[in-house]
Amino acid sequence: MVSSNATSGHACPSIKTTSNGVFQGNNPLDFALPLAILQICLVIVVTRGLAFLLRPLRQPRVIAEIIGGILLGPSALGRSKGFLLAVFPTRSLTVLDTLANIGLIFFLFLAGLELDLKSLGRTGKKALAIAMAGISLPFAMGIGTSFILRLTISKDVNSTAFLVFIGVALSITAFPVLARILAELKLLTTDIGRMAMSAAAVNDVAAWILLALAISLSGSNTSPIISFWVFLSGCIFFICSILIVPPIFKWMTKWCQEGEPVEEMYVCATLAAVLAAGFVTDAIGIHAMFGAFIIGILVPKEGPFAGALVEKVEDIVSGLFLPLYFVSSGLKTNVATIQGLQSWGLLVLVIFTACFGKIVGTFVVSLLCKVPLRESLAIAILMNTKGLVELIVLNIGKDRKVLNDETFSIMVLMALFTTFITTPLVTAVYKPARRVKMADYKYRTVERRSSNTELRVLVCFHGSRNISSIINLLEVSRGVEKAEGLCVYAMHLMEHSERTSAILMVHKARKNGLPFWNRGQRSGSNLVVVAFDAFQQLSRVSVQPMTAISSMADMHEDICTTAERKRVAMIILPFHKHQRMDGSLETTRTDFQLVNRRVLGDAPCSVGILVDRGFGGTTQVSASNVSYVITVLFFGGRDDREALAYGARMAEHPGVSLKVIRFLVKPEAGEISRVDMDGSSSTRLGSLDEDFISELKQKMSKDDSVKLEEKFVGNAAETIDAIHEARHSNLFLVGRLPDGEIALALRSSSDSPELGPVGGLLASSDISTTASVLVVQQYSSQVSLDLALQIG
């Protein structure tokens, strides 16, 4: 036995690191570095390709990575001995496993960063009860299943460790995978999403504790005293870490200011601490990943430090190293070992036990906690999500000889199946976005018979860049103090990706149940929070914050669904360009433009696009200091009437002067050609415009802050000159698609058709102005349908 160990010990170092090249007769695949490079590239191509193919099924990337690992292993491609010996020879597996475990160590560090112990402490009784049910029943059923497995295919194993490993494997909920599934299903910031995330976080912590117990029981020395010392040493390490590590990290965080880059020394010291903690826990006899996980938990979640660590580490870990762990698992998974009716029957038994224990246990407790039936079923299915955490448990069990090849393969297929069915089952049983009854949704526009009714506005923003302008716009929108004034829904638009930082955003969203509203902090670190909080207190306007976390491709669905659910009259979107120092507009992201166009086509209410040139300056202006000149350019038509109705509401604010410029065609106009429109509709639209202007004139007789000026123009140049004369305004309100011959004459090719002819002109360099522009489209079911066909 000694000689065989010595032989195998000398066999591994015989593989050299780099080759001399093919021209000197070397095969690169006989050397460690080029072989590792080939393996990494192959893994990335296969897993990313599968992820692309599975995207229409809305499956998380972990599914593609598990399947990719199985395909590259002995279950599929690895059945070819030539492929296995060339690409994954036995001599390379030590290097591959080492790289995979380094990735695992840093992934568990990121997983620790995701878990906020303070938020766990605030976990409600419902979520705690659901989590306990989601652990206890599957764990008990797992122990029962383990007895059957031991009697059939796992006879010669450590009985105690085997019971605990199977119990943990069946009771785990994969927290990171669950978060990504919730984001994909747009449930992340809903009540059901928050409850599932809270329960999964508690489940996660309990599962790691149970796994540590299982590892301490699974050593090669079966003496209970050794297992006791391993577990006790792990507890001592945890206690020492709690006493020593947090003060150091708090000191580091204190020196990391918001908006400034984090010192490289702090990042390097943290990563070194992760590896050192991994070394200590490995030396104790529990896995190195536990040390990394503990360090991740103890890093303060407040401030920019945690976010900076995620940004530095996650891409290379999740994109490069972690897929190697799935391949390492795949190479140990051989589906061919599941042979005969008995083995396939055991696979069905394990899957049934896992699903029944999780789903039934969670479902019953959810109902007892008075969660509605559909929501209870959805939470139960979501809690059945497995993933990488499951594979970690199984791999440790395999490495420690607790699980044999057949049991390992059965458990991997169980994890794959339970995760795969989560998305389609939740989609089938739970439809959160129920449409609002038409009768309940009375006011879809600002233009309405009574101006004394409540105005509901959904204002969207991507970051803190134009928050001051948005708040200044909301300040003038509230008009006079009425019984039913202004109700604002402030939606932070965040792009969802596979990145872990998306999950960190969710933790911020969970605090106090408000998406970006952290009432515990009043510091200037979060400008968005401070600005909206101050506006709510000073103006006595109801502000309800929310967050949309979704991909750019379907972000418009979140916006439109929220607008319908909240029955808002207007959605205000930021323009996709921002102002540079020289005054010109620069594209922020073209994706934002596509989002705006889709909202214009699908919106259930009126829409405004704000071209921000610093409306009101870079700070919030208090009500007593408001002094704005707002100009409405009125050509006629539905959109122009909506813009004028919004302007009339703004004119009620004591600090606003409203100037309405109505453009009319000169009787002798030559360049502007008469458009032969349908006579009846033209007359009807004209009469609506005249009625609206008449109401405005009546208002002018009582309010000297409103002025109407009629401009007769004969061509596009005269129209532009007239607009240029009003360039000293603070804000322009214009309709997106004005009616009439004058507006038609202005139409030209523009890279921003969503602004229309007048808005596009005001956003271009043709008009030298520092005024912001709000381009308004009034809601009309037929117009929305036509626009959706044009820009869809």
Salt bridges, closest charged atoms under 4 A:
ASP30 OD1 - ARG91 NH2 3.38
GLU65 OE2 - ARG61 NE 3.44
GLU184 OE2 - ARG58 NE 3.62
ASP191 OD1 - ARG194 NH2 2.78
GLU302 OE2 - LYS118 NZ 3.45
GLU311 OE1 - ARG499 NH2 2.84
GLU314 OE2 - ARG499 NH2 2.97
ASP315 OD1 - ARG499 NH1 2.73
ASP399 OD1 - LYS332 NZ 3.16
ASP405 OD1 - LYS398 NZ 2.82
GLU447 OE2 - ARG641 NE 3.69
GLU454 OE1 - ARG456 NE 2.98
GLU475 OE2 - ARG478 NE 2.96
GLU475 OE2 - HIS653 NE2 2.75
GLU481 OE2 - ARG540 NH2 2.91
GLU495 OE1 - ARG589 NH1 2.92
GLU498 OE1 - ARG180 NE 3.29
ASP533 OD2 - ARG522 NH2 3.12
ASP554 OD1 - LYS186 NZ 3.32
ASP558 OD1 - LYS186 NZ 3.37
GLU564 OE2 - ARG435 NH2 3.10
GLU586 OE1 - HIS578 NE2 3.23
ASP591 OD2 - ARG589 NH2 2.73
ASP602 OD2 - HIS556 NE2 3.65
GLU652 OE1 - LYS482 NZ 3.05
ASP689 OD1 - ARG641 NH1 2.90
GLU690 OE2 - ARG662 NH2 2.64
GLU709 OE1 - LYS659 NZ 3.65
GLU709 OE2 - LYS711 NZ 3.19
GLU710 OE2 - ARG662 NH1 3.57
GLU718 OE1 - LYS666 NZ 3.23
GLU725 OE1 - LYS711 NZ 2.94
GLU741 OE2 - ARG674 NH1 3.93
ASP751 OD2 - LYS577 NZ 2.98
GLU754 OE2 - HIS576 ND1 3.52
GLU754 OE1 - ARG597 NE 3.42
